Every structure is written in C-alpha cells, then in structure tokens.
Amino acid sequence: MSEREPSPRADLKSGTLYAVFGEAGWIYYGQVTPNKRVGFFRRRDRDMASAADILSAPVMAVISINLPSIKRALRSRTWSKLGRFELACTLEKPWPMVWWSVGTLTVSVLEGVTEYDTRVEDPAIQNMERASVLDAEHHIPARLTADFGEEEGDWNVGGPIWRERRISEERARRFPDDPWCQLPPDWVWTNVS
C-alpha cells in the first residue's frame, strides 16, 4: 500500500486514477470520468500495475461515489491516488444509468442526453448501473469483488439491474412478511439456476 499522506484529499478531476485495495488482497483500479463518476477497470492485481497497463484494460463498471467517503478511504488506505492521466477512451462518453424507484417496475434510463422509460425486466438494460451513490470504503471493495465475478460476492451487493433484481427477489424470500420487501404482483422473476 502507499505511504500515508499527511492530509489526503479526494480528487474528482477527470482522469484521476485510484487504486482500491479490495477483498482477499486484490488491487482494483478506477479512473474519474468527466461527470465525476468512477470507471473501474476489469483488471486486478496482487502488486500495483503501471498506469499504462491499467488504462488499457476494459471498463467493468462506472459508479457514483460519495466524495467525502473517498477522503476517508484515502486516510484508511483502502484507496490510493495514483495521479492524473489521460482519460481511458471508453470513459469519455457518459455511461447509461437507470433510476428505479422502490416498489415500481417502471424505470427511467438515461443514456447521454436521451431519457426514456421502460420496465425493469427489459433485456436491453440488464447490464446498466442502477443510479445510486456508494461509499468508497464500505461499499466499493465488496462491489468490485462481485463485479469481477470470479469469487462469490455478498448476496446484497448492488450494481447492474440484473443483480438488483436478484437482490429484490432474495429479500422477498428472506422477509416474506415485511411489506417493504414484497414484490409487485406482475414481477417477472429472473432466471436463477
């Protein structure tokens, strides 16, 4: 891990590259996008990689992060700032996100400047990110483990719509008497093996 900075500051300037020290000793990498989200690369290492190698990896997810939580993550050494680099070309354009209100099946999709409504089971949106703001220190390490997909992630780690649907189904199974966990009557169940 990097040496502790005396007063680490979160940097959400486009191109800022961070290393995230995740679960099981893996190091993940994320770069700040022009709209102040963080694009995480489908790459992880046991030892720090070079910026050129990191930035040549495909993007796995683009996530909104709570700014004060990045400062806390830097202080706890969960995150480390690697510097500012040219933005990975796949992060230059805004990534789509889905607004899904609790208790509904209609969602709003924002792709660039285009916004439209659809249903949560629409196959075209299953890999899009559900709009939310995550904590850098407490949510992101588990989220990256789940997104990378080689180890089993926690059942309740959110993210893309397909995973959010499975979380809703699991909550309904675990808490059948809780009205907040019940699914709408026209819910289309995911195909879980």
Buried (B, 14 or more C-beta within 10 A) or exposed (E): EBEEEEEBEBBBEBBBBBBBBBBEEBBBBBBBBEEEBBBBBBBBBEEBBEBEEBBEBEBBBBBBBBEEBBBBBBBEBBBBBBEBBEBBEBBEEBBBBBBBEEEEBEBBBBBEEEEEEBEBBBEEBBEBBBBBEBBBBBBBBBBBBBBBEEEEBEEEBBBBBBBBBBBBBBBBEEEEEEEEBBBEEEBEEEEEE
